[in-house]
Amino acid sequence: MKTATFDGEARKRPVNLTLNEDLVVQVRGLTNNLSGVVESLLADYVAHERQQRMTKARTLETTISMWNAFNARHGSFADEYSTL
């Protein structure tokens, strides 16, 4: 079971979407609730994107930590050329 990443009780509001007509015809043959299908797909997209961004942030934090540890142990490559 997936965990909702949005307020399922929030009010609904109309939006305009431009969709491929053939695709809409095919979907209408599969469901009477196009809005529900689109909402579900958007929720999955939001959850996936949030996860990707959190993973990227953790990777960056790890890289920064490793670089800082290397720099603390060995100093900066630029130290021998710095005039400061």
N, C-alpha and C positions, 0 to 999 in steps of 0.2 A: 504494500500500500504506500502511495507517495504522500508526502507531507505538503500541504498547501503552502505556497510562498506568497499568498496574497489574501486579502480579506474577502472570503467567500460571501459575506453578508453585505458587502458594499453595494450601493445602488448601481443599477445598470444604466448606461446612457448610450444613445445612438451614436454611431460613428460612420463615416463614409469610407468604404474600401473599394478599390478597383481590383477586381479579380478576373482571371481568365474565364471567359464564358463557358468554354467546354469543360473546364475543371469544375465549375459550379454545377453544371448539369449533371456531371458524374457524381458529385458529392450529394446532390439532392436525391439521387437514386439510392444512396446508401443511408441517409439520415434525414429526418424532418427538422433537425435542430442544428442548422449551420452555425448559428451564433455560439452554441455550446461547444461545437467541435473547434471553432476558431479560438474560443476562450481557453479551452484545454491545451491546444497547441501553443498559444501564447504563454500560458503558465509554465509549460515544459521548457519553452525557450528561455524565459526569465530565470528559471531555476538552473538551467544549464549554463547560461552566461554568468550568473553569479558565482557558480562553482568554478568556472574557468578563471574568472578574475581573482577569486580567493586563492586558487592554486598559483597563479602568476605572482600575486603579491607575496605568498609564502616563499616561492622560489627566489624572488628578488631579495627578500629579507635574509634568506640563507646565504645568498651570494655576497651581499653586503657584509654580513657577519664574518664570513670566511675571508673576505678581502681585508677587513679591518684587523682580524687576527694575524693575517700574513704581514700586514703593514706594521703592526705592533711588534712582531717578532723580528722582521728583517728590515724595516724602514721602507721609505718610498724610493722607487727607482730614480726619481728626479732629485733626491737629496744631494747627490754628488755634483749636480749642475746648477743648483739653486744659489743665487747671490743674495738671498734674503737672510 
